[in-house]
Amino acid sequence: MTDWDEFGFNTRAVRAGQVRSDEGEHSEAIFPTSSYVFENAAQAAARFANKEPGNIYSRFTNPTVRNFEQRLAALEGGERCMATASGMAAIFSTCLGLLKAGDHIVASRSLFGSTVTLLNNILAKFAIKTTFVDLTDIDSWRVALQPSTKLLFLETPSNPLMEVADISALAELAHARNCLLVVDNCFCTPALQKPLSLGADIVVHSATKYLDGQGRCIGGAIVGPEKQVGGDIFAILRSGGPTMSPFNAWVFLKGLETLSLRMQKHCDNAETLAHWLEKQEAVERVYYPGLPSHPQHELAKKQQGRFGGLVSFEVKGGQEAAWRVIDSTRIMSITANLGDAKTTITHPATTTHGRITPEQRRAAGINDGLIRISVGLEDIEDLQADLRGLRLE
């Protein structure tokens, strides 16, 4: 097997993990098969007993999925990757694999709404409790730690206010208490940020977003040490079955090939749009780590390669004004997905965070006038012109 550590990021993004079949294909093959044929009964028995490596059943062993897993692990700098059916499946599998009844999680309150619901409502059924804290306040994390705390969980930058956590500081805090630090790296991807190199133990992804890059498929991934990802978490995949399909894995492989190029363009457009939004009279505040006005701007400069493709901003006039701006757009897609080549625009308070309580939204700083834009690859002048609703009385 090639040691991909000696190669650059873009080379790994194009080459890592591929094992050609006897057909000698240049592009990665798709293996749309549910099962595999063994040479004899003894080989079948050896594989089922984990005495011999090889394919068994595509719920947990598939060559195309494995190719994606090995490529993403090479990009993140992790020992092992496990692909899942969705980003939420990745988070759920991580929690089920690493935690048991009576364990405790400390999590940022600045999380995707479905993640908050998972932690609050679903894991609670398994007697796993969560305390939510301010993402950027290290002391609040420290105070929330309990003897039963096993895991710290966060997104950075956060959704949708683009807050930036100090990953190294939180890793130090977690490890001092024998806890694991799990970081959702969906917004930056390894093209812009590598949490494992900053001390995080496990990285999770919604591959649906930037890893795909064109809004085609649903998928997720978990990257980290062999012991956790290849052991306890893989056991959830093997028996529980939150599996990525071979076709989706192949699509994500194609997405990884252009990840670095796309992320640079997303950043170019987002930075230009953020600076432009700050000059608009109808805008009260812009949330983007690349702005000097952002409270964690210096940390983002240190921790990230660039500042990402997501921009959020508050408009004067609350929900009515925010909806007017959204409805006035002609080319932006009104959808809650992000990380697409096409720019998307959404109202977080009534979509991505609509299922959490108003009190939780207020605590997370998600106001009715907030708009989130996932800045795509279109001409930036057209995107600025599309926000003509900002100029309406």
GUGU-698805 format. One line per field, with one value per residue (C-alpha): residue in three letters; chain; y, x, z. Coordinates in Angstrom, 3 decimals, m for minus. Example, Ala and Ser with C-alpha at 12.3 -4.5 7.8 and 13.67 -1.06 7.14 Angstrom:
% residues 2
res = c(ALA | SER) $
chain = c(A | A) $
py = c(m4.500 | m1.060) $
px = c(12.300 | 13.670) $
pz = c(7.800 | 7.140) $
% end
This chain:
% residues 393
res = c(MET | THR | ASP | TRP | ASP | GLU | PHE | GLY | PHE | ASN | THR | ARG | ALA | VAL | ARG | ALA | GLY | GLN | VAL | ARG | SER | ASP | GLU | GLY | GLU | HIS | SER | GLU | ALA | ILE | PHE | PRO | THR | SER | SER | TYR | VAL | PHE | GLU | ASN | ALA | ALA | GLN | ALA | ALA | ALA | ARG | PHE | ALA | ASN | LYS | GLU | PRO | GLY | ASN | ILE | TYR | SER | ARG | PHE | THR | ASN | PRO | THR | VAL | ARG | ASN | PHE | GLU | GLN | ARG | LEU | ALA | ALA | LEU | GLU | GLY | GLY | GLU | ARG | CYS | MET | ALA | THR | ALA | SER | GLY | MET | ALA | ALA | ILE | PHE | SER | THR | CYS | LEU | GLY | LEU | LEU | LYS | ALA | GLY | ASP | HIS | ILE | VAL | ALA | SER | ARG | SER | LEU | PHE | GLY | SER | THR | VAL | THR | LEU | LEU | ASN | ASN | ILE | LEU | ALA | LYS | PHE | ALA | ILE | LYS | THR | THR | PHE | VAL | ASP | LEU | THR | ASP | ILE | ASP | SER | TRP | ARG | VAL | ALA | LEU | GLN | PRO | SER | THR | LYS | LEU | LEU | PHE | LEU | GLU | THR | PRO | SER | ASN | PRO | LEU | MET | GLU | VAL | ALA | ASP | ILE | SER | ALA | LEU | ALA | GLU | LEU | ALA | HIS | ALA | ARG | ASN | CYS | LEU | LEU | VAL | VAL | ASP | ASN | CYS | PHE | CYS | THR | PRO | ALA | LEU | GLN | LYS | PRO | LEU | SER | LEU | GLY | ALA | ASP | ILE | VAL | VAL | HIS | SER | ALA | THR | LYS | TYR | LEU | ASP | GLY | GLN | GLY | ARG | CYS | ILE | GLY | GLY | ALA | ILE | VAL | GLY | PRO | GLU | LYS | GLN | VAL | GLY | GLY | ASP | ILE | PHE | ALA | ILE | LEU | ARG | SER | GLY | GLY | PRO | THR | MET | SER | PRO | PHE | ASN | ALA | TRP | VAL | PHE | LEU | LYS | GLY | LEU | GLU | THR | LEU | SER | LEU | ARG | MET | GLN | LYS | HIS | CYS | ASP | ASN | ALA | GLU | THR | LEU | ALA | HIS | TRP | LEU | GLU | LYS | GLN | GLU | ALA | VAL | GLU | ARG | VAL | TYR | TYR | PRO | GLY | LEU | PRO | SER | HIS | PRO | GLN | HIS | GLU | LEU | ALA | LYS | LYS | GLN | GLN | GLY | ARG | PHE | GLY | GLY | LEU | VAL | SER | PHE | GLU | VAL | LYS | GLY | GLY | GLN | GLU | ALA | ALA | TRP | ARG | VAL | ILE | ASP | SER | THR | ARG | ILE | MET | SER | ILE | THR | ALA | ASN | LEU | GLY | ASP | ALA | LYS | THR | THR | ILE | THR | HIS | PRO | ALA | THR | THR | THR | HIS | GLY | ARG | ILE | THR | PRO | GLU | GLN | ARG | ARG | ALA | ALA | GLY | ILE | ASN | ASP | GLY | LEU | ILE | ARG | ILE | SER | VAL | GLY | LEU | GLU | ASP | ILE | GLU | ASP | LEU | GLN | ALA | ASP | LEU | ARG | GLY | LEU | ARG | LEU | GLU) $
chain = c(A | A | A | A | A | A | A | A | A | A | A | A | A | A | A | A | A | A | A | A | A | A | A | A | A | A | A | A | A | A | A | A | A | A | A | A | A | A | A | A | A | A | A | A | A | A | A | A | A | A | A | A | A | A | A | A | A | A | A | A | A | A | A | A | A | A | A | A | A | A | A | A | A | A | A | A | A | A | A | A | A | A | A | A | A | A | A | A | A | A | A | A | A | A | A | A | A | A | A | A | A | A | A | A | A | A | A | A | A | A | A | A | A | A | A | A | A | A | A | A | A | A | A | A | A | A | A | A | A | A | A | A | A | A | A | A | A | A | A | A | A | A | A | A | A | A | A | A | A | A | A | A | A | A | A | A | A | A | A | A | A | A | A | A | A | A | A | A | A | A | A | A | A | A | A | A | A | A | A | A | A | A | A | A | A | A | A | A | A | A | A | A | A | A | A | A | A | A | A | A | A | A | A | A | A | A | A | A | A | A | A | A | A | A | A | A | A | A | A | A | A | A | A | A | A | A | A | A | A | A | A | A | A | A | A | A | A | A | A | A | A | A | A | A | A | A | A | A | A | A | A | A | A | A | A | A | A | A | A | A | A | A | A | A | A | A | A | A | A | A | A | A | A | A | A | A | A | A | A | A | A | A | A | A | A | A | A | A | A | A | A | A | A | A | A | A | A | A | A | A | A | A | A | A | A | A | A | A | A | A | A | A | A | A | A | A | A | A | A | A | A | A | A | A | A | A | A | A | A | A | A | A | A | A | A | A | A | A | A | A | A | A | A | A | A | A | A | A | A | A | A | A | A | A | A | A | A | A | A | A | A | A | A | A | A | A | A | A | A | A | A | A | A | A | A | A | A | A | A | A | A | A | A | A | A | A | A | A | A | A | A | A | A) $
py = c(0.000 | 3.474 | 5.685 | 8.758 | 10.898 | 11.611 | 13.193 | 16.580 | 17.239 | 17.477 | 14.315 | 12.432 | 13.894 | 12.468 | 9.220 | 7.881 | 4.632 | 3.379 | m0.325 | m1.204 | m4.390 | m6.872 | m4.717 | m1.993 | 0.865 | 4.394 | 5.928 | 4.320 | 1.443 | 1.181 | m2.189 | m2.328 | m5.721 | m6.782 | m9.863 | m11.583 | m15.104 | m17.010 | m19.472 | m22.160 | m22.727 | m22.331 | m18.850 | m17.847 | m19.041 | m17.227 | m13.934 | m14.104 | m14.892 | m11.883 | m14.209 | m13.175 | m9.690 | m9.286 | m8.504 | m10.159 | m8.129 | m4.597 | m3.388 | m3.097 | m4.080 | m2.654 | m1.721 | 1.600 | 2.688 | 1.607 | 3.695 | 6.781 | 5.977 | 5.596 | 8.777 | 10.895 | 9.418 | 10.383 | 13.949 | 14.349 | 12.625 | 9.890 | 6.195 | 5.027 | 6.366 | 4.903 | 6.065 | 6.328 | 6.935 | 10.592 | 13.187 | 12.618 | 8.877 | 9.665 | 11.630 | 9.048 | 6.141 | 7.951 | 8.509 | 4.978 | 3.467 | 5.469 | 5.994 | 3.953 | 4.623 | 7.047 | 8.797 | 12.563 | 14.823 | 18.466 | 20.082 | 23.491 | 25.087 | 26.450 | 23.255 | 22.247 | 21.935 | 18.209 | 17.574 | 19.382 | 17.280 | 14.082 | 14.901 | 16.241 | 13.934 | 10.702 | 10.022 | 10.930 | 7.776 | 5.817 | 7.668 | 9.701 | 13.311 | 16.436 | 19.823 | 22.665 | 25.466 | 28.562 | 27.374 | 30.045 | 30.192 | 27.632 | 28.187 | 27.176 | 23.866 | 23.337 | 24.050 | 21.708 | 18.692 | 15.938 | 12.679 | 10.894 | 13.131 | 11.036 | 13.220 | 16.864 | 17.703 | 20.820 | 22.335 | 24.943 | 27.233 | 26.942 | 26.840 | 29.442 | 32.194 | 31.175 | 31.175 | 29.614 | 27.327 | 26.935 | 23.260 | 22.937 | 24.418 | 22.179 | 19.120 | 19.886 | 20.272 | 17.046 | 14.954 | 16.231 | 14.647 | 11.483 | 12.623 | 12.462 | 15.594 | 15.173 | 17.962 | 18.377 | 19.603 | 19.882 | 23.607 | 23.761 | 20.253 | 19.084 | 21.489 | 24.362 | 22.803 | 19.601 | 19.143 | 15.919 | 17.797 | 20.330 | 17.644 | 16.474 | 12.737 | 12.232 | 14.216 | 13.816 | 14.973 | 15.412 | 14.316 | 15.666 | 19.147 | 20.272 | 16.801 | 16.171 | 19.803 | 19.556 | 18.511 | 15.057 | 12.503 | 11.993 | 10.610 | 11.011 | 9.995 | 9.510 | 9.798 | 9.015 | 6.346 | 2.687 | 1.776 | 3.907 | 4.223 | 0.745 | m0.865 | 0.458 | 2.686 | 0.140 | m2.337 | m0.005 | 0.085 | m3.676 | m4.577 | m1.407 | m0.768 | 3.053 | 2.278 | 4.436 | 3.085 | 2.258 | 4.735 | 7.575 | 6.698 | 6.921 | 10.362 | 11.556 | 10.212 | 12.392 | 15.328 | 14.898 | 15.204 | 18.872 | 19.709 | 22.030 | 23.956 | 24.393 | 25.492 | 28.236 | 29.640 | 29.338 | 31.324 | 33.954 | 34.578 | 34.437 | 36.897 | 39.372 | 39.000 | 39.391 | 42.651 | 43.900 | 42.999 | 44.992 | 48.113 | 47.597 | 49.880 | 47.224 | 44.817 | 45.019 | 42.529 | 40.101 | 36.815 | 35.661 | 34.666 | 36.417 | 39.830 | 41.780 | 42.553 | 38.867 | 38.172 | 35.066 | 36.466 | 36.026 | 32.481 | 31.598 | 32.958 | 30.697 | 27.575 | 27.555 | 27.778 | 30.190 | 31.322 | 29.117 | 29.572 | 30.355 | 33.865 | 34.764 | 38.208 | 39.910 | 42.328 | 45.080 | 44.239 | 40.676 | 37.709 | 39.788 | 41.600 | 38.412 | 36.562 | 39.525 | 39.424 | 35.652 | 35.768 | 38.549 | 36.443 | 35.066 | 32.803 | 31.787 | 28.531 | 28.710 | 25.509 | 24.503 | 22.473 | 23.956 | 23.307 | 23.244 | 24.763 | 26.626 | 29.384 | 28.580 | 30.899 | 30.038 | 31.429 | 29.367 | 30.232 | 28.589 | 25.848 | 24.336 | 25.389 | 25.392 | 22.227 | 23.535 | 25.757 | 29.566 | 29.660 | 27.437 | 29.612 | 32.755 | 31.128 | 30.215 | 33.773 | 32.785 | 35.739 | 36.090 | 38.506 | 36.090 | 34.833 | 32.200 | 32.004 | 29.123 | 30.995 | 29.022 | 29.259 | 31.759 | 35.180 | 37.261 | 40.311 | 38.275 | 37.156 | 40.726 | 41.839 | 38.984 | 40.445 | 43.427 | 42.859 | 44.551 | 47.786 | 47.693 | 49.839) $
px = c(0.000 | 1.276 | 2.352 | 0.318 | 1.948 | 4.797 | 2.472 | 0.750 | m2.916 | m4.044 | m2.219 | m3.904 | m7.267 | m6.902 | m5.036 | m5.333 | m7.144 | m7.627 | m7.005 | m7.502 | m9.295 | m8.032 | m9.743 | m7.115 | m9.635 | m8.203 | m11.232 | m12.364 | m14.798 | m18.255 | m18.981 | m22.796 | m22.972 | m24.595 | m22.429 | m19.201 | m18.278 | m15.687 | m13.224 | m14.339 | m16.099 | m12.878 | m12.289 | m15.857 | m15.402 | m12.064 | m13.526 | m16.579 | m14.283 | m12.063 | m9.080 | m8.645 | m9.139 | m11.504 | m15.015 | m17.944 | m21.118 | m21.589 | m23.277 | m19.770 | m17.231 | m17.336 | m14.354 | m15.793 | m16.764 | m13.363 | m11.675 | m13.561 | m12.749 | m9.046 | m8.885 | m10.639 | m8.497 | m5.402 | m6.699 | m7.637 | m4.496 | m6.399 | m5.675 | m9.151 | m12.302 | m15.785 | m18.352 | m22.002 | m25.365 | m25.514 | m23.771 | m26.285 | m25.622 | m21.939 | m22.668 | m25.159 | m22.802 | m19.949 | m22.034 | m23.443 | m20.025 | m18.191 | m20.816 | m23.019 | m25.947 | m24.941 | m22.271 | m22.260 | m21.497 | m20.447 | m21.450 | m21.472 | m24.891 | m23.912 | m24.747 | m26.863 | m30.486 | m30.727 | m27.587 | m29.145 | m32.301 | m30.240 | m28.327 | m31.300 | m34.128 | m32.738 | m29.574 | m31.489 | m33.566 | m30.347 | m29.616 | m26.842 | m27.101 | m25.766 | m24.818 | m24.671 | m22.151 | m20.845 | m18.579 | m15.914 | m15.852 | m13.277 | m14.269 | m17.859 | m16.584 | m14.428 | m17.258 | m19.632 | m17.317 | m18.593 | m17.049 | m19.243 | m18.204 | m16.709 | m17.006 | m16.777 | m18.555 | m18.459 | m18.635 | m16.107 | m16.918 | m20.391 | m23.727 | m24.968 | m23.064 | m19.558 | m18.101 | m14.643 | m13.563 | m10.000 | m9.535 | m6.118 | m7.333 | m10.402 | m8.303 | m6.007 | m9.012 | m10.605 | m7.469 | m6.741 | m10.062 | m9.683 | m12.372 | m12.469 | m12.824 | m15.048 | m15.057 | m17.529 | m15.295 | m18.103 | m17.764 | m14.004 | m13.176 | m9.552 | m8.752 | m8.981 | m8.696 | m7.316 | m8.680 | m6.725 | m3.445 | m4.707 | m5.379 | m8.922 | m9.512 | m12.250 | m13.561 | m17.067 | m18.375 | m21.548 | m20.115 | m23.351 | m21.881 | m18.481 | m16.972 | m19.517 | m19.715 | m22.615 | m25.568 | m25.916 | m25.804 | m26.316 | m23.459 | m21.279 | m17.905 | m15.977 | m12.176 | m9.848 | m7.781 | m8.071 | m9.006 | m12.152 | m13.206 | m12.150 | m13.317 | m16.223 | m17.727 | m17.283 | m19.233 | m22.246 | m21.965 | m21.553 | m24.578 | m26.667 | m26.234 | m26.076 | m24.193 | m23.024 | m23.994 | m21.267 | m22.696 | m22.681 | m19.122 | m18.072 | m19.693 | m17.853 | m14.593 | m15.102 | m15.890 | m12.674 | m10.648 | m11.648 | m12.135 | m9.156 | m9.886 | m13.551 | m12.872 | m10.543 | m13.256 | m15.902 | m13.592 | m12.886 | m16.587 | m17.562 | m14.875 | m15.918 | m19.605 | m19.004 | m17.103 | m19.827 | m22.608 | m20.923 | m21.433 | m25.184 | m27.396 | m30.097 | m27.611 | m27.153 | m24.309 | m22.286 | m20.938 | m17.835 | m14.471 | m12.588 | m13.784 | m11.572 | m14.808 | m15.315 | m14.446 | m12.399 | m10.777 | m7.218 | m7.920 | m9.420 | m6.298 | m4.155 | m6.327 | m7.769 | m6.126 | m8.846 | m12.218 | m14.749 | m17.726 | m20.532 | m21.714 | m24.533 | m25.971 | m28.798 | m31.126 | m33.130 | m36.810 | m36.737 | m38.343 | m40.472 | m37.437 | m35.351 | m38.041 | m38.386 | m34.664 | m34.755 | m37.866 | m36.442 | m33.513 | m33.565 | m30.534 | m29.836 | m31.550 | m33.848 | m32.768 | m31.234 | m28.448 | m24.964 | m21.585 | m22.999 | m21.539 | m24.857 | m25.337 | m28.048 | m29.884 | m31.982 | m33.662 | m32.167 | m34.782 | m37.559 | m35.580 | m32.315 | m33.023 | m36.803 | m37.201 | m35.397 | m37.170 | m37.237 | m35.231 | m32.551 | m32.427 | m32.020 | m29.266 | m27.484 | m27.854 | m30.142 | m32.463 | m35.452 | m33.567 | m30.701 | m29.999 | m27.407 | m25.807 | m23.682 | m21.726 | m21.325 | m19.151 | m21.142 | m19.806 | m19.681 | m21.177 | m24.302 | m24.611 | m24.356 | m26.984 | m29.241 | m29.473 | m31.387 | m33.951 | m31.510 | m32.146 | m35.938 | m37.786) $
pz = c(0.000 | m0.881 | 2.014 | 1.135 | 3.821 | 1.429 | m1.141 | m1.252 | m0.540 | m4.151 | m5.147 | m2.319 | m3.293 | m6.794 | m6.149 | m2.598 | m1.934 | m5.466 | m6.120 | m9.772 | m10.725 | m13.304 | m15.941 | m15.429 | m15.227 | m14.888 | m13.174 | m9.947 | m10.440 | m8.876 | m7.286 | m7.081 | m5.399 | m2.155 | m1.573 | m2.623 | m3.715 | m1.692 | m3.167 | m0.744 | 2.585 | 4.522 | 3.097 | 3.933 | 7.498 | 7.838 | 6.658 | 8.884 | 11.815 | 10.961 | 10.473 | 6.833 | 5.344 | 2.429 | 1.344 | 3.111 | 2.584 | 1.270 | 4.417 | 5.839 | 3.153 | m0.359 | m2.573 | m3.781 | m0.280 | 0.994 | m1.700 | m0.488 | 3.137 | 2.502 | 0.432 | 3.033 | 5.810 | 3.809 | 3.455 | 7.132 | 8.414 | 10.242 | 10.620 | 9.675 | 8.053 | 8.163 | 5.600 | 6.578 | 4.953 | 6.011 | 8.147 | 10.926 | 10.692 | 11.220 | 14.397 | 15.692 | 14.992 | 16.727 | 19.856 | 19.933 | 19.378 | 22.028 | 24.727 | 27.020 | 29.363 | 32.099 | 30.048 | 29.550 | 26.583 | 26.651 | 23.363 | 21.807 | 21.718 | 18.293 | 16.419 | 13.447 | 14.592 | 13.840 | 15.886 | 18.853 | 18.444 | 18.265 | 21.429 | 23.364 | 22.339 | 20.928 | 22.919 | 26.064 | 25.490 | 25.981 | 29.248 | 27.629 | 28.774 | 27.111 | 28.519 | 26.002 | 26.412 | 24.662 | 21.836 | 22.313 | 26.138 | 27.314 | 30.940 | 30.203 | 28.800 | 31.871 | 34.300 | 32.432 | 32.734 | 35.015 | 36.253 | 33.686 | 30.775 | 27.991 | 24.900 | 23.827 | 20.576 | 18.432 | 14.968 | 13.942 | 12.287 | 13.750 | 11.979 | 11.177 | 13.034 | 11.917 | 15.439 | 15.642 | 18.473 | 19.681 | 18.811 | 20.451 | 23.742 | 23.815 | 22.973 | 25.891 | 28.182 | 26.955 | 27.265 | 30.772 | 31.795 | 29.697 | 27.262 | 23.475 | 21.350 | 18.281 | 15.686 | 12.844 | 10.009 | 7.466 | 6.779 | 6.268 | 5.017 | 5.211 | 2.378 | 4.892 | 8.355 | 9.891 | 13.413 | 14.030 | 13.631 | 16.192 | 18.803 | 18.053 | 18.362 | 15.788 | 12.825 | 11.412 | 8.047 | 6.133 | 2.791 | 1.310 | 1.530 | 0.227 | m0.166 | m2.920 | m3.935 | m6.347 | m4.184 | m5.745 | m2.928 | 0.804 | 2.885 | 5.941 | 7.307 | 10.538 | 10.641 | 13.518 | 15.253 | 14.290 | 17.868 | 17.989 | 14.348 | 13.241 | 16.466 | 18.517 | 15.819 | 13.009 | 15.149 | 14.915 | 11.129 | 10.776 | 12.873 | 12.750 | 9.041 | 8.531 | 5.329 | 2.427 | m0.982 | m3.541 | m6.033 | m3.507 | m2.505 | m6.144 | m6.479 | m3.374 | m4.779 | m7.839 | m5.548 | m3.584 | m6.786 | m7.125 | m3.430 | m3.036 | m6.231 | m5.344 | m1.788 | m2.984 | m5.265 | m2.537 | m0.260 | m2.909 | m3.489 | 0.190 | 1.250 | m1.438 | m0.573 | 3.173 | 2.723 | 0.359 | 2.822 | 5.585 | 3.458 | 2.929 | 5.000 | 5.472 | 7.050 | 10.810 | 11.151 | 9.040 | 10.407 | 8.535 | 10.062 | 7.270 | 8.396 | 10.834 | 12.709 | 13.495 | 17.173 | 16.311 | 13.165 | 14.435 | 15.636 | 12.268 | 10.527 | 12.695 | 12.632 | 9.125 | 5.728 | 4.614 | 5.925 | 4.130 | 1.847 | 4.301 | 5.144 | 7.513 | 8.117 | 9.986 | 8.243 | 9.851 | 10.167 | 11.464 | 9.722 | 7.363 | 5.976 | 5.841 | 3.890 | 1.529 | 0.754 | 0.221 | m1.953 | m4.114 | m5.331 | m8.880 | m9.122 | m5.527 | m4.594 | m1.579 | 0.111 | 3.430 | 1.840 | 1.625 | 0.050 | m3.466 | m6.617 | m6.767 | m4.185 | m1.650 | 0.708 | 3.743 | 6.854 | 9.716 | 12.362 | 10.329 | 8.537 | 9.801 | 13.386 | 13.210 | 15.302 | 18.356 | 20.853 | 20.589 | 23.821 | 22.309 | 19.201 | 21.274 | 23.342 | 20.110 | 18.774 | 15.898 | 15.401 | 13.079 | 10.829 | 10.204 | 6.660 | 5.751 | 2.325 | 1.131 | m1.495 | m4.702 | m7.767 | m9.840 | m10.833 | m7.678 | m9.419 | m10.194 | m6.571 | m5.331 | m7.832 | m6.740 | m3.235 | m4.548 | m1.787 | 0.573 | m1.270 | m0.933 | 1.568) $
% end
